Amino acid sequence: MNPNIDIENDVLVKCDDISLENLINVQQELRKQEMELDQKIEKVISI
């Protein structure tokens, strides 16, 4: 995770350096978190 970016509860709460690179990093991090949540949901559903 980029130290210039802070995401809490799926909301960008801090972005010290708003550059294209940082925005792409935010997008990638949110996608990663979304995939992790999807996996957790699938596990719960399968039980």
N, CA, C and O atoms as a CHARMM CRD file, in Angstrom:
* protein
*
  188
    1    1 MET  N      0.85100  -1.19000   0.00000 PROA 1      0.00000
    2    1 MET  CA     0.00000   0.00000   0.00000 PROA 1      0.00000
    3    1 MET  C      0.88500   1.23800   0.00000 PROA 1      0.00000
    4    1 MET  O      1.93200   1.27600   0.64500 PROA 1      0.00000
    5    2 ASN  N      0.45300   2.21700  -0.71600 PROA 2      0.00000
    6    2 ASN  CA     1.18700   3.46200  -0.82400 PROA 2      0.00000
    7    2 ASN  C      0.97600   4.30300   0.44300 PROA 2      0.00000
    8    2 ASN  O     -0.16400   4.54900   0.83800 PROA 2      0.00000
    9    3 PRO  N      2.07000   4.74400   1.08100 PROA 3      0.00000
   10    3 PRO  CA     1.93300   5.52700   2.32200 PROA 3      0.00000
   11    3 PRO  C      1.27400   6.89600   2.11900 PROA 3      0.00000
   12    3 PRO  O      0.80400   7.50600   3.07900 PROA 3      0.00000
   13    4 ASN  N      1.23800   7.37200   0.89100 PROA 4      0.00000
   14    4 ASN  CA     0.59500   8.65500   0.61200 PROA 4      0.00000
   15    4 ASN  C     -0.92000   8.53600   0.50900 PROA 4      0.00000
   16    4 ASN  O     -1.63600   9.53300   0.42200 PROA 4      0.00000
   17    5 ILE  N     -1.38800   7.29500   0.52200 PROA 5      0.00000
   18    5 ILE  CA    -2.81000   7.03900   0.31600 PROA 5      0.00000
   19    5 ILE  C     -3.35800   6.31800   1.53400 PROA 5      0.00000
   20    5 ILE  O     -2.73300   5.38800   2.04500 PROA 5      0.00000
   21    6 ASP  N     -4.51300   6.74000   1.99500 PROA 6      0.00000
   22    6 ASP  CA    -5.15200   6.06500   3.12300 PROA 6      0.00000
   23    6 ASP  C     -6.60900   5.80000   2.76200 PROA 6      0.00000
   24    6 ASP  O     -7.37200   6.71900   2.46600 PROA 6      0.00000
   25    7 ILE  N     -6.97300   4.52200   2.79500 PROA 7      0.00000
   26    7 ILE  CA    -8.33700   4.13200   2.45900 PROA 7      0.00000
   27    7 ILE  C     -8.97000   3.53100   3.70000 PROA 7      0.00000
   28    7 ILE  O     -8.42500   2.59900   4.29000 PROA 7      0.00000
   29    8 GLU  N    -10.11300   4.05900   4.09700 PROA 8      0.00000
   30    8 GLU  CA   -10.84400   3.52600   5.24500 PROA 8      0.00000
   31    8 GLU  C    -12.27700   3.27700   4.82100 PROA 8      0.00000
   32    8 GLU  O    -12.93700   4.15800   4.27000 PROA 8      0.00000
   33    9 ASN  N    -12.75500   2.06400   5.08400 PROA 9      0.00000
   34    9 ASN  CA   -14.13400   1.71000   4.74000 PROA 9      0.00000
   35    9 ASN  C    -14.44900   2.02500   3.28000 PROA 9      0.00000
   36    9 ASN  O    -15.49500   2.58600   2.95500 PROA 9      0.00000
   37   10 ASP  N    -13.51700   1.65000   2.41700 PROA 10     0.00000
   38   10 ASP  CA   -13.66300   1.83300   0.96700 PROA 10     0.00000
   39   10 ASP  C    -13.74100   3.29400   0.53700 PROA 10     0.00000
   40   10 ASP  O    -14.20700   3.59300  -0.56300 PROA 10     0.00000
   41   11 VAL  N    -13.29100   4.20200   1.39500 PROA 11     0.00000
   42   11 VAL  CA   -13.31500   5.61500   1.04400 PROA 11     0.00000
   43   11 VAL  C    -11.89500   6.15900   1.10800 PROA 11     0.00000
   44   11 VAL  O    -11.16600   5.92600   2.07200 PROA 11     0.00000
   45   12 LEU  N    -11.52200   6.87800   0.07400 PROA 12     0.00000
   46   12 LEU  CA   -10.21100   7.51600   0.06100 PROA 12     0.00000
   47   12 LEU  C    -10.25700   8.68600   1.04200 PROA 12     0.00000
   48   12 LEU  O    -10.94300   9.67900   0.79900 PROA 12     0.00000
   49   13 VAL  N     -9.51900   8.56500   2.15700 PROA 13     0.00000
   50   13 VAL  CA    -9.55600   9.61800   3.16800 PROA 13     0.00000
   51   13 VAL  C     -8.30900  10.48800   3.14300 PROA 13     0.00000
   52   13 VAL  O     -8.28800  11.57100   3.72700 PROA 13     0.00000
   53   14 LYS  N     -7.27900  10.01500   2.47100 PROA 14     0.00000
   54   14 LYS  CA    -6.06100  10.81300   2.39300 PROA 14     0.00000
   55   14 LYS  C     -5.34500  10.49600   1.09800 PROA 14     0.00000
   56   14 LYS  O     -5.15300   9.32800   0.76000 PROA 14     0.00000
   57   15 CYS  N     -4.95200  11.51700   0.37600 PROA 15     0.00000
   58   15 CYS  CA    -4.13100  11.33300  -0.81500 PROA 15     0.00000
   59   15 CYS  C     -3.22500  12.55500  -0.89700 PROA 15     0.00000
   60   15 CYS  O     -3.60600  13.59400  -1.43500 PROA 15     0.00000
   61   16 ASP  N     -2.01200  12.40900  -0.35100 PROA 16     0.00000
   62   16 ASP  CA    -1.09300  13.53900  -0.25100 PROA 16     0.00000
   63   16 ASP  C     -0.62500  14.05600  -1.60300 PROA 16     0.00000
   64   16 ASP  O     -0.40800  15.25500  -1.78200 PROA 16     0.00000
   65   17 ASP  N     -0.47500  13.15200  -2.53900 PROA 17     0.00000
   66   17 ASP  CA     0.06700  13.54400  -3.83300 PROA 17     0.00000
   67   17 ASP  C     -0.86200  13.00300  -4.90400 PROA 17     0.00000
   68   17 ASP  O     -0.74700  11.84700  -5.31000 PROA 17     0.00000
   69   18 ILE  N     -1.77200  13.83300  -5.35600 PROA 18     0.00000
   70   18 ILE  CA    -2.74300  13.35000  -6.33100 PROA 18     0.00000
   71   18 ILE  C     -2.09500  13.38200  -7.70600 PROA 18     0.00000
   72   18 ILE  O     -2.10400  14.39100  -8.41100 PROA 18     0.00000
   73   19 SER  N     -1.54200  12.25000  -8.04700 PROA 19     0.00000
   74   19 SER  CA    -0.94700  12.07900  -9.36600 PROA 19     0.00000
   75   19 SER  C     -1.64700  10.90900 -10.02600 PROA 19     0.00000
   76   19 SER  O     -2.34500  10.13600  -9.36900 PROA 19     0.00000
   77   20 LEU  N     -1.46000  10.78800 -11.30500 PROA 20     0.00000
   78   20 LEU  CA    -2.07000   9.67200 -12.02200 PROA 20     0.00000
   79   20 LEU  C     -1.60600   8.35100 -11.43300 PROA 20     0.00000
   80   20 LEU  O     -2.39300   7.41600 -11.28700 PROA 20     0.00000
   81   21 GLU  N     -0.33300   8.27800 -11.09900 PROA 21     0.00000
   82   21 GLU  CA     0.21300   7.04400 -10.52200 PROA 21     0.00000
   83   21 GLU  C     -0.49000   6.69800  -9.20700 PROA 21     0.00000
   84   21 GLU  O     -0.84600   5.54200  -8.98000 PROA 21     0.00000
   85   22 ASN  N     -0.68800   7.68100  -8.35700 PROA 22     0.00000
   86   22 ASN  CA    -1.35600   7.42600  -7.07900 PROA 22     0.00000
   87   22 ASN  C     -2.81900   7.04500  -7.27600 PROA 22     0.00000
   88   22 ASN  O     -3.33500   6.17900  -6.56900 PROA 22     0.00000
   89   23 LEU  N     -3.48000   7.67500  -8.21600 PROA 23     0.00000
   90   23 LEU  CA    -4.87200   7.31700  -8.47400 PROA 23     0.00000
   91   23 LEU  C     -4.97100   5.89000  -8.99300 PROA 23     0.00000
   92   23 LEU  O     -5.89800   5.16000  -8.64100 PROA 23     0.00000
   93   24 ILE  N     -4.01900   5.49300  -9.82600 PROA 24     0.00000
   94   24 ILE  CA    -3.98300   4.11100 -10.31300 PROA 24     0.00000
   95   24 ILE  C     -3.72800   3.16600  -9.14900 PROA 24     0.00000
   96   24 ILE  O     -4.32700   2.09300  -9.07900 PROA 24     0.00000
   97   25 ASN  N     -2.84500   3.55400  -8.23500 PROA 25     0.00000
   98   25 ASN  CA    -2.57700   2.72900  -7.05400 PROA 25     0.00000
   99   25 ASN  C     -3.83100   2.57800  -6.19500 PROA 25     0.00000
  100   25 ASN  O     -4.10900   1.49300  -5.68300 PROA 25     0.00000
  101   26 VAL  N     -4.57800   3.65000  -6.04100 PROA 26     0.00000
  102   26 VAL  CA    -5.82900   3.59200  -5.27500 PROA 26     0.00000
  103   26 VAL  C     -6.78400   2.61800  -5.94800 PROA 26     0.00000
  104   26 VAL  O     -7.39200   1.77400  -5.28900 PROA 26     0.00000
  105   27 GLN  N     -6.91000   2.73900  -7.24700 PROA 27     0.00000
  106   27 GLN  CA    -7.81500   1.86400  -7.98600 PROA 27     0.00000
  107   27 GLN  C     -7.39900   0.40000  -7.83400 PROA 27     0.00000
  108   27 GLN  O     -8.24600  -0.47000  -7.63000 PROA 27     0.00000
  109   28 GLN  N     -6.10500   0.13200  -7.93300 PROA 28     0.00000
  110   28 GLN  CA    -5.61400  -1.24100  -7.79000 PROA 28     0.00000
  111   28 GLN  C     -5.86400  -1.76700  -6.38500 PROA 28     0.00000
  112   28 GLN  O     -6.26200  -2.92000  -6.21900 PROA 28     0.00000
  113   29 GLU  N     -5.64100  -0.95000  -5.38800 PROA 29     0.00000
  114   29 GLU  CA    -5.85500  -1.37000  -4.00300 PROA 29     0.00000
  115   29 GLU  C     -7.33800  -1.67200  -3.75700 PROA 29     0.00000
  116   29 GLU  O     -7.67200  -2.65600  -3.09800 PROA 29     0.00000
  117   30 LEU  N     -8.20800  -0.83900  -4.27900 PROA 30     0.00000
  118   30 LEU  CA    -9.64300  -1.07200  -4.11000 PROA 30     0.00000
  119   30 LEU  C    -10.07700  -2.34600  -4.82600 PROA 30     0.00000
  120   30 LEU  O    -10.91600  -3.08700  -4.31300 PROA 30     0.00000
  121   31 ARG  N     -9.52300  -2.60500  -5.99000 PROA 31     0.00000
  122   31 ARG  CA    -9.84400  -3.85000  -6.70200 PROA 31     0.00000
  123   31 ARG  C     -9.38400  -5.05600  -5.90300 PROA 31     0.00000
  124   31 ARG  O    -10.08600  -6.06300  -5.81100 PROA 31     0.00000
  125   32 LYS  N     -8.18800  -4.93800  -5.32300 PROA 32     0.00000
  126   32 LYS  CA    -7.65900  -6.04200  -4.51500 PROA 32     0.00000
  127   32 LYS  C     -8.58100  -6.29800  -3.32100 PROA 32     0.00000
  128   32 LYS  O     -8.92200  -7.44300  -3.02800 PROA 32     0.00000
  129   33 GLN  N     -8.97500  -5.23600  -2.64300 PROA 33     0.00000
  130   33 GLN  CA    -9.86800  -5.37900  -1.49100 PROA 33     0.00000
  131   33 GLN  C    -11.21500  -5.95100  -1.91700 PROA 33     0.00000
  132   33 GLN  O    -11.80600  -6.76000  -1.20200 PROA 33     0.00000
  133   34 GLU  N    -11.69200  -5.53400  -3.06800 PROA 34     0.00000
  134   34 GLU  CA   -12.96900  -6.04200  -3.56300 PROA 34     0.00000
  135   34 GLU  C    -12.87600  -7.54400  -3.83700 PROA 34     0.00000
  136   34 GLU  O    -13.79300  -8.29500  -3.50600 PROA 34     0.00000
  137   35 MET  N    -11.78000  -7.97600  -4.43700 PROA 35     0.00000
  138   35 MET  CA   -11.60400  -9.40300  -4.70900 PROA 35     0.00000
  139   35 MET  C    -11.51800 -10.19300  -3.41200 PROA 35     0.00000
  140   35 MET  O    -12.08100 -11.28300  -3.31000 PROA 35     0.00000
  141   36 GLU  N    -10.81800  -9.65300  -2.42200 PROA 36     0.00000
  142   36 GLU  CA   -10.70900 -10.33200  -1.12500 PROA 36     0.00000
  143   36 GLU  C    -12.08400 -10.45200  -0.47000 PROA 36     0.00000
  144   36 GLU  O    -12.41800 -11.49500   0.09200 PROA 36     0.00000
  145   37 LEU  N    -12.87100  -9.39600  -0.54100 PROA 37     0.00000
  146   37 LEU  CA   -14.22000  -9.43500   0.02700 PROA 37     0.00000
  147   37 LEU  C    -15.09800 -10.43700  -0.71500 PROA 37     0.00000
  148   37 LEU  O    -15.86500 -11.17500  -0.09600 PROA 37     0.00000
  149   38 ASP  N    -14.98400 -10.46200  -2.02900 PROA 38     0.00000
  150   38 ASP  CA   -15.75600 -11.42600  -2.81900 PROA 38     0.00000
  151   38 ASP  C    -15.41500 -12.85400  -2.41600 PROA 38     0.00000
  152   38 ASP  O    -16.30100 -13.70300  -2.32000 PROA 38     0.00000
  153   39 GLN  N    -14.13700 -13.11900  -2.18200 PROA 39     0.00000
  154   39 GLN  CA   -13.71600 -14.46000  -1.76700 PROA 39     0.00000
  155   39 GLN  C    -14.30100 -14.80800  -0.40300 PROA 39     0.00000
  156   39 GLN  O    -14.75100 -15.93300  -0.18800 PROA 39     0.00000
  157   40 LYS  N    -14.29700 -13.85400   0.51300 PROA 40     0.00000
  158   40 LYS  CA   -14.86000 -14.09100   1.84700 PROA 40     0.00000
  159   40 LYS  C    -16.35900 -14.36600   1.74700 PROA 40     0.00000
  160   40 LYS  O    -16.88000 -15.25700   2.41800 PROA 40     0.00000
  161   41 ILE  N    -17.04100 -13.60300   0.91500 PROA 41     0.00000
  162   41 ILE  CA   -18.48200 -13.78800   0.73600 PROA 41     0.00000
  163   41 ILE  C    -18.75800 -15.17100   0.15200 PROA 41     0.00000
  164   41 ILE  O    -19.68600 -15.85200   0.59000 PROA 41     0.00000
  165   42 GLU  N    -17.97200 -15.58800  -0.82200 PROA 42     0.00000
  166   42 GLU  CA   -18.15900 -16.90900  -1.42500 PROA 42     0.00000
  167   42 GLU  C    -17.96200 -18.01400  -0.39500 PROA 42     0.00000
  168   42 GLU  O    -18.68400 -19.01100  -0.40100 PROA 42     0.00000
  169   43 LYS  N    -16.98600 -17.83600   0.48600 PROA 43     0.00000
  170   43 LYS  CA   -16.75800 -18.83000   1.54300 PROA 43     0.00000
  171   43 LYS  C    -17.97200 -18.92400   2.45300 PROA 43     0.00000
  172   43 LYS  O    -18.41300 -20.02100   2.79500 PROA 43     0.00000
  173   44 VAL  N    -18.51000 -17.78100   2.84500 PROA 44     0.00000
  174   44 VAL  CA   -19.66600 -17.76100   3.74400 PROA 44     0.00000
  175   44 VAL  C    -20.87400 -18.40200   3.05000 PROA 44     0.00000
  176   44 VAL  O    -21.60900 -19.17300   3.66700 PROA 44     0.00000
  177   45 ILE  N    -21.07100 -18.09100   1.79700 PROA 45     0.00000
  178   45 ILE  CA   -22.20700 -18.63700   1.05100 PROA 45     0.00000
  179   45 ILE  C    -22.07700 -20.15100   0.90500 PROA 45     0.00000
  180   45 ILE  O    -23.07800 -20.86700   0.93700 PROA 45     0.00000
  181   46 SER  N    -20.86400 -20.63300   0.74700 PROA 46     0.00000
  182   46 SER  CA   -20.65500 -22.06700   0.50500 PROA 46     0.00000
  183   46 SER  C    -20.84000 -22.91400   1.76300 PROA 46     0.00000
  184   46 SER  O    -20.95900 -24.13600   1.67200 PROA 46     0.00000
  185   47 ILE  N    -20.86400 -22.28300   2.92200 PROA 47     0.00000
  186   47 ILE  CA   -20.98900 -23.04200   4.18400 PROA 47     0.00000
  187   47 ILE  C    -22.42400 -23.48500   4.39100 PROA 47     0.00000
  188   47 ILE  O    -22.73100 -24.13400   5.39100 PROA 47     0.00000
